[in-house]
């Protein structure tokens, strides 16, 4: 298994993390609450370090289940959740959760002062650290207007504060914990649109350079995120940026149109699984297996006249537009040797160890779907027929033993501990502890 070890070079402050911490890896994870129905099916994802990603989809699709596995409220039935190269089942629950900052939809506040409610996120924090976290959460100016400032009592469950103020306090509490990963569970869904917009702006600001994983049904709050994963019936069916997913005209585009009153983009239908079936690498895969591979494709664009060289372990499908394949001629100059259109694949020869130096050039602006080298490695690890087809590839797409490469690195360590069963659904005290209302327990 490739090493997932990584070290944070310096400790980020609540306002400016200097070394982003890569997030957990979900490797072929499946999970059920009941034997009758799978809540999650073969979730296999990579999240770029220090980036903001969100899980979106219809109600009941399985979005929140992913966060519950990350927080280890449950353990997966198959696959693994990896932190820093370790299956989290081999680590103590306390050491895992001490490195997560969570902002829930419903924030629990004590009938105590503003200062005390923020400080329980990290007992022992100094007043300067509490104020720094409040400033990062855009709460400091509001506190300055209170009669007793940070010593003002917030009332039972924060009843003297507005919904937006309670969420800002929750954000400050989470940032005070200096989390390696910030988890947002419907953090703005209970707010009115105007307040939601202001809180979303704050979350975008504090999330810069920090790995952030959000679950939301309000798409307007995550349009600027680096990657969106669309979940339907427990599976990842689409992934990409907001613009890329709108361009695809699929599930995300329909959800966006429903929420904004806009029109679903009129992109022509594209059968990615059907296109993959025509690629020799995937000739032996069944329909459901082809759908699995199709879910890993990432949307991209190639501008007219722009070239994309073969190699690098990637496969490219033309989704829309026309392209030329340029290959080296007798004098070494690139000459057009073929034309590609929607459904055609590029890069197969290089994957099979027969690289020709070809370049894909857009005859017009292209919309493409790409299976990159790490996702290709994950496909090969999952499907033996693909691994066999790639066996002659010079560079190791599939390492010895067929080990999966789609692991992500955590830049923080987890204290070793005995393997333990899932802790189950948390009670109220556990939810408070995880969100910083109680200090994290130590093993």
C-alpha positions as CSV (number, residue, x, y, z in Angstrom):
1,X,0.0,0.0,0.0
2,X,1.4,3.4,-0.9
3,X,2.5,5.5,2.1
4,X,-0.1,8.0,3.4
5,X,2.3,9.5,5.9
6,X,2.5,13.3,5.9
7,X,3.4,15.9,8.4
8,X,2.0,19.3,8.9
9,X,4.9,21.7,8.7
10,X,3.4,24.2,11.1
11,X,0.2,24.7,13.1
12,X,-2.3,26.9,11.4
13,X,-4.0,29.6,13.3
14,X,-7.8,29.9,13.4
15,X,-7.6,32.7,10.9
16,X,-4.8,31.6,8.5
17,X,-3.9,27.9,8.3
18,X,-0.4,27.8,6.8
19,X,-0.2,24.1,5.8
20,X,-3.5,22.5,4.6
21,X,-4.3,19.1,6.0
22,X,-5.4,16.5,3.5
23,X,-8.7,14.9,4.4
24,X,-9.8,11.3,5.0
25,X,-10.0,8.8,2.3
26,X,-13.1,6.7,1.7
27,X,-11.9,3.6,-0.1
28,X,-14.7,1.4,-1.6
29,X,-17.0,2.1,1.3
30,X,-20.4,0.5,1.6
31,X,-22.7,1.0,4.6
32,X,-26.2,0.1,5.8
33,X,-28.4,1.2,8.7
34,X,-30.6,-1.9,8.1
35,X,-30.1,-5.1,6.2
36,X,-32.8,-4.3,3.8
37,X,-31.2,-1.3,2.1
38,X,-27.7,0.1,1.5
39,X,-27.3,3.7,2.6
40,X,-23.9,3.9,0.8
41,X,-22.6,1.8,-2.0
42,X,-18.9,1.6,-3.0
43,X,-18.0,5.2,-2.2
44,X,-14.4,5.7,-3.4
45,X,-13.3,9.3,-3.4
46,X,-10.2,11.5,-3.3
47,X,-10.4,15.0,-2.0
48,X,-7.6,17.4,-2.8
49,X,-5.7,18.6,0.2
50,X,-6.7,22.0,1.6
51,X,-9.7,22.3,-0.7
52,X,-13.4,22.7,-0.1
53,X,-15.7,19.9,-1.2
54,X,-19.4,19.3,-0.7
55,X,-21.7,16.3,-1.0
56,X,-25.1,17.3,-2.5
57,X,-28.1,15.4,-3.8
58,X,-31.7,14.7,-3.1
59,X,-33.1,14.1,0.4
60,X,-32.2,10.7,1.7
61,X,-29.5,10.1,-0.9
62,X,-26.8,9.3,1.8
63,X,-25.0,12.6,2.1
64,X,-25.1,12.8,5.9
65,X,-24.2,9.2,6.2
66,X,-20.8,10.0,4.7
67,X,-20.1,12.6,7.4
68,X,-21.3,10.1,10.1
69,X,-18.7,7.7,8.9
70,X,-16.0,10.4,8.9
71,X,-16.9,11.2,12.5
72,X,-17.1,7.5,13.3
73,X,-20.6,7.4,14.5
74,X,-20.7,4.2,12.5
75,X,-18.2,1.9,10.8
76,X,-18.6,0.9,7.2
77,X,-19.6,-2.7,6.3
78,X,-17.1,-2.8,3.5
79,X,-14.1,-0.7,2.6
80,X,-12.2,1.7,4.9
81,X,-12.1,5.2,6.1
82,X,-8.5,6.2,6.2
83,X,-6.8,9.0,8.2
84,X,-3.1,9.5,7.7
85,X,-2.8,6.1,6.1
86,X,-4.6,4.3,8.9
87,X,-8.0,2.7,9.1
88,X,-9.7,4.7,11.7
89,X,-11.1,1.5,13.3
90,X,-7.6,1.0,14.6
91,X,-7.4,4.4,16.4
92,X,-9.1,5.8,19.5
93,X,-12.3,7.6,18.9
94,X,-11.2,10.5,21.1
95,X,-8.0,11.1,19.2
96,X,-9.9,11.0,15.9
97,X,-12.6,13.5,17.0
98,X,-10.1,15.8,18.7
99,X,-8.9,16.7,15.2
100,X,-12.2,17.4,13.6
101,X,-14.2,20.7,13.8
102,X,-17.9,20.3,13.2
103,X,-20.6,22.9,12.6
104,X,-24.0,21.3,12.9
105,X,-27.4,22.6,11.7
106,X,-28.5,23.0,15.3
107,X,-25.9,24.6,17.6
108,X,-25.9,23.7,21.3
109,X,-25.1,26.6,23.5
110,X,-24.9,26.7,27.3
111,X,-26.5,29.3,29.5
112,X,-23.1,30.9,29.9
113,X,-21.1,33.8,28.5
114,X,-20.0,34.3,24.9
115,X,-16.4,33.7,26.0
116,X,-17.2,30.5,27.9
117,X,-19.3,29.1,25.0
118,X,-16.5,29.7,22.5
119,X,-13.8,28.5,24.9
120,X,-15.3,25.0,25.5
121,X,-14.1,24.3,22.0
122,X,-10.6,24.1,23.5
123,X,-10.3,24.2,27.3
124,X,-7.3,26.3,28.3
125,X,-7.4,28.6,25.3
126,X,-6.3,32.2,26.1
127,X,-8.5,35.2,25.8
128,X,-6.5,36.3,22.7
129,X,-7.1,32.9,21.1
130,X,-10.9,33.1,21.8
131,X,-11.0,36.6,20.3
132,X,-9.0,35.5,17.2
133,X,-11.5,32.7,16.6
134,X,-14.4,35.1,17.0
135,X,-12.8,37.5,14.5
136,X,-12.3,34.7,12.0
137,X,-16.0,33.8,12.4
138,X,-17.0,37.5,11.9
139,X,-18.4,37.5,15.5
140,X,-16.1,40.0,17.1
141,X,-17.9,43.2,15.9
142,X,-21.2,41.9,17.2
143,X,-19.7,41.0,20.6
144,X,-18.3,44.6,20.8
145,X,-21.9,45.9,20.8
146,X,-23.0,43.8,23.7
147,X,-23.3,45.4,27.2
148,X,-20.7,43.1,28.7
149,X,-18.8,42.1,25.6
150,X,-17.5,38.6,25.8
151,X,-18.9,38.2,29.3
152,X,-22.5,38.7,28.1
153,X,-24.7,35.7,28.9
154,X,-26.3,34.1,25.9
155,X,-29.3,32.5,27.6
156,X,-30.5,28.9,27.7
157,X,-29.5,27.2,24.4
158,X,-28.4,30.6,23.1
159,X,-31.9,32.0,23.2
160,X,-30.7,35.6,23.4
161,X,-28.9,35.3,20.1
162,X,-30.3,35.2,16.6
163,X,-29.8,32.1,14.4
164,X,-27.0,33.7,12.5
165,X,-25.2,34.8,15.7
166,X,-25.5,31.2,17.1
167,X,-24.0,29.8,13.9
168,X,-21.1,32.3,14.0
169,X,-20.4,31.3,17.6
170,X,-20.4,27.6,16.5
171,X,-18.0,28.5,13.8
172,X,-15.7,30.3,16.3
173,X,-15.9,27.3,18.6
174,X,-14.9,24.9,15.8
175,X,-12.0,27.1,14.7
176,X,-10.7,27.4,18.2
177,X,-10.2,23.6,18.1
178,X,-7.8,24.3,15.2
179,X,-9.2,21.3,13.3
180,X,-7.3,19.6,10.6
181,X,-10.6,19.0,8.8
182,X,-13.7,21.2,9.1
183,X,-17.0,19.4,8.7
184,X,-20.2,21.3,7.9
185,X,-23.4,19.4,8.4
186,X,-26.2,21.5,6.8
187,X,-24.6,24.5,8.6
188,X,-26.8,27.1,6.9
189,X,-30.0,25.2,6.1
190,X,-32.0,26.6,9.1
191,X,-31.2,30.2,8.3
192,X,-33.1,32.7,6.2
193,X,-31.6,33.5,2.8
194,X,-30.0,36.8,3.7
195,X,-28.4,35.3,6.9
196,X,-27.4,32.2,5.0
197,X,-25.5,34.3,2.4
198,X,-23.6,36.1,5.1
199,X,-22.7,32.9,7.0
200,X,-21.7,31.2,3.7
201,X,-19.3,34.1,3.0
202,X,-17.8,33.6,6.4
203,X,-17.4,29.9,5.9
204,X,-15.8,30.4,2.5
205,X,-13.3,32.8,4.1
206,X,-12.3,30.6,7.1
207,X,-12.2,27.6,4.8
208,X,-9.4,29.0,2.6
209,X,-6.4,26.8,2.8
210,X,-8.2,24.4,5.2
211,X,-9.7,21.1,4.2
212,X,-13.5,21.6,4.4
213,X,-16.1,18.9,3.8
214,X,-19.7,20.1,3.6
215,X,-23.1,18.4,3.3
216,X,-25.9,20.6,2.2
217,X,-29.1,20.7,0.1
218,X,-28.8,24.5,-0.5
219,X,-26.7,24.6,-3.6
220,X,-26.2,28.4,-3.6
221,X,-23.9,28.0,-0.6
222,X,-21.4,25.8,-2.3
223,X,-21.1,27.2,-5.9
224,X,-17.5,28.3,-5.3
225,X,-16.4,25.0,-3.8
226,X,-13.5,23.2,-5.5
227,X,-15.3,19.9,-6.1
228,X,-18.9,18.8,-5.7
229,X,-19.9,15.1,-5.3
230,X,-23.5,14.3,-6.3
231,X,-25.0,11.5,-4.3
232,X,-28.1,9.6,-5.5
233,X,-29.3,6.4,-3.8
234,X,-26.0,6.0,-1.9
235,X,-23.7,6.3,-4.9
236,X,-21.6,9.1,-6.3
237,X,-23.1,9.7,-9.8
238,X,-21.5,13.0,-10.7
239,X,-18.5,15.0,-9.6
240,X,-17.0,18.3,-10.7
241,X,-17.2,22.0,-10.2
242,X,-20.5,23.9,-10.2
243,X,-19.9,25.1,-13.8
244,X,-18.9,21.7,-15.0
245,X,-21.9,20.0,-13.5
246,X,-24.3,22.5,-14.9
247,X,-22.7,22.0,-18.3
248,X,-23.3,18.2,-18.0
249,X,-27.1,18.8,-17.7
250,X,-27.5,15.9,-15.3
251,X,-28.8,15.5,-11.7
252,X,-27.0,18.5,-10.3
253,X,-28.3,20.7,-13.1
254,X,-31.8,19.6,-12.4
255,X,-31.4,20.3,-8.6
256,X,-30.0,23.7,-9.4
257,X,-32.9,24.5,-11.7
258,X,-35.4,23.4,-9.0
259,X,-33.8,25.6,-6.4
260,X,-33.2,28.7,-8.5
261,X,-36.1,28.6,-10.8
262,X,-33.8,28.4,-13.8
263,X,-33.8,26.2,-16.8
264,X,-31.9,22.9,-17.0
265,X,-29.1,23.4,-19.5
266,X,-30.0,21.8,-22.7
267,X,-26.8,19.7,-23.0
268,X,-27.3,16.7,-25.3
269,X,-27.6,13.4,-23.4
270,X,-24.4,11.5,-23.1
271,X,-24.1,7.8,-22.3
272,X,-20.7,7.6,-20.6
273,X,-21.1,4.0,-19.7
274,X,-21.9,3.2,-23.3
275,X,-18.8,5.0,-24.5
276,X,-16.7,3.2,-22.0
277,X,-18.1,-0.2,-23.2
278,X,-16.5,0.5,-26.6
279,X,-13.1,0.9,-25.0
280,X,-11.2,-2.4,-25.1
281,X,-10.0,-1.9,-21.6
282,X,-13.5,-2.3,-20.3
283,X,-14.9,-4.8,-22.8
284,X,-15.5,-7.5,-20.1
285,X,-17.3,-5.2,-17.6
286,X,-21.0,-5.7,-16.9
287,X,-23.5,-2.8,-17.1
288,X,-23.3,-2.0,-13.4
289,X,-19.5,-2.1,-13.4
290,X,-19.4,0.3,-16.4
291,X,-21.7,2.6,-14.4
292,X,-19.2,2.4,-11.5
293,X,-16.4,3.5,-13.8
294,X,-18.5,6.2,-15.4
295,X,-19.2,7.7,-11.9
296,X,-15.4,8.3,-11.5
297,X,-15.1,10.4,-14.7
298,X,-14.3,14.1,-14.1
299,X,-15.6,16.8,-16.4
300,X,-13.2,19.1,-18.1
301,X,-12.8,21.4,-21.2
302,X,-10.3,21.7,-24.0
303,X,-10.4,24.9,-25.9
304,X,-10.3,25.1,-29.7
305,X,-6.7,24.8,-30.8
306,X,-5.5,23.6,-27.4
307,X,-3.6,20.3,-27.2
308,X,-3.8,17.5,-24.7
309,X,-1.0,15.0,-25.0
310,X,-1.6,11.3,-24.4
311,X,0.0,9.5,-21.5
312,X,0.0,10.3,-17.8
313,X,-2.2,7.3,-17.1
314,X,-5.4,9.1,-18.1
315,X,-8.3,8.2,-20.4
316,X,-10.3,11.0,-22.1
317,X,-13.8,10.7,-23.5
318,X,-15.1,13.4,-25.9
319,X,-18.5,14.4,-24.6
320,X,-19.2,17.3,-26.9
321,X,-17.5,18.9,-29.8
322,X,-15.0,17.7,-32.5
323,X,-11.3,17.0,-32.1
324,X,-8.3,16.0,-34.1
325,X,-5.7,13.4,-33.2
326,X,-2.2,14.7,-34.1
327,X,0.6,12.2,-34.4
328,X,4.3,12.7,-35.2
329,X,5.0,12.6,-39.0
330,X,8.2,11.7,-40.8
331,X,9.8,15.0,-40.0
332,X,8.7,14.9,-36.4
333,X,6.0,17.5,-37.0
334,X,2.5,16.7,-35.7
335,X,0.0,15.9,-38.4
336,X,-3.7,15.1,-38.2
337,X,-4.3,11.4,-38.3
338,X,-7.9,11.0,-37.1
339,X,-11.0,12.9,-36.0
340,X,-12.9,12.3,-32.9
341,X,-16.5,13.2,-31.9
342,X,-18.8,12.6,-29.0
343,X,-18.3,9.2,-27.4
344,X,-14.8,8.6,-28.8
345,X,-11.9,7.8,-26.5
346,X,-8.3,9.1,-26.5
347,X,-5.3,7.8,-24.6
348,X,-6.1,4.0,-24.8
349,X,-2.8,3.2,-26.7
350,X,-0.7,4.9,-24.1
351,X,-2.5,3.0,-21.3
352,X,-1.7,-0.2,-23.0
353,X,2.0,0.6,-23.3
354,X,1.9,1.7,-26.9
355,X,2.4,5.5,-26.5
356,X,2.7,7.2,-29.9
357,X,3.3,10.8,-28.9
358,X,-0.2,11.7,-30.0
359,X,-2.0,14.9,-29.0
360,X,-5.7,15.6,-28.8
361,X,-6.4,19.0,-30.3
362,X,-9.8,20.7,-30.1
363,X,-11.1,21.5,-33.6
364,X,-13.7,23.5,-31.6
365,X,-14.3,23.9,-27.9
366,X,-14.5,20.4,-26.3
367,X,-16.4,19.1,-23.3
368,X,-14.5,16.0,-22.1
369,X,-14.7,13.4,-19.4
370,X,-11.4,12.3,-17.9
371,X,-10.5,9.2,-15.9
372,X,-7.2,10.2,-14.3
373,X,-4.3,8.0,-13.3
374,X,-5.3,7.5,-9.7
375,X,-8.9,6.7,-10.6
376,X,-7.7,4.4,-13.3
377,X,-5.6,2.6,-10.6
378,X,-8.7,2.3,-8.4
379,X,-10.7,0.8,-11.3
380,X,-7.9,-1.7,-12.0
381,X,-7.7,-2.7,-8.3
382,X,-11.5,-3.3,-8.4
383,X,-11.8,-5.1,-11.7
384,X,-9.3,-7.9,-12.5
385,X,-10.0,-7.8,-16.3
386,X,-8.9,-4.1,-16.4
387,X,-5.8,-4.9,-14.4
388,X,-5.0,-7.7,-16.8
389,X,-5.4,-5.4,-19.8
390,X,-3.0,-2.9,-18.2
391,X,-0.4,-5.5,-17.2
392,X,1.9,-4.4,-19.9
393,X,1.9,-0.7,-19.1
394,X,5.4,0.5,-18.5
395,X,4.5,2.8,-15.6
396,X,2.8,1.2,-12.7
397,X,-0.8,2.1,-12.8
398,X,-1.5,-0.9,-10.7
399,X,1.2,-1.6,-8.1
400,X,2.3,-5.0,-7.1
401,X,-0.5,-7.0,-5.6
402,X,-3.2,-4.8,-7.1
403,X,-3.2,-2.4,-4.2
404,X,-5.6,0.6,-4.5
405,X,-3.9,3.9,-5.1
406,X,-6.9,6.1,-4.5
407,X,-5.9,6.8,-0.9
408,X,-5.6,10.3,0.4
409,X,-3.1,11.6,2.9
410,X,-3.9,13.1,6.3
411,X,-1.4,15.6,7.5
412,X,-2.1,14.8,11.1
413,X,-1.5,11.7,13.2
414,X,-4.0,9.5,15.1
415,X,-2.9,8.0,18.3
416,X,-2.7,4.2,17.9
417,X,-5.4,2.3,19.7
418,X,-7.0,-1.1,19.7
419,X,-9.5,-1.9,17.0
420,X,-12.9,-1.1,18.3
421,X,-16.5,-1.5,17.0
422,X,-18.5,1.5,15.8
423,X,-19.6,3.7,18.6
424,X,-23.2,3.9,17.3
425,X,-25.5,6.9,17.1
426,X,-24.2,9.5,19.6
427,X,-26.2,10.7,22.5
428,X,-26.7,14.4,23.2
429,X,-23.6,14.6,25.3
430,X,-21.5,13.1,22.5
431,X,-22.9,15.6,20.0
432,X,-22.0,18.4,22.4
433,X,-18.5,17.0,22.9
434,X,-17.9,16.7,19.2
435,X,-19.0,20.2,18.4
436,X,-16.8,21.5,21.3
437,X,-19.5,21.9,24.0
438,X,-17.5,19.5,26.1
439,X,-13.7,19.0,26.1
440,X,-12.7,16.0,24.0
441,X,-12.1,12.9,26.1
442,X,-8.7,11.4,26.2
443,X,-8.0,7.6,26.0
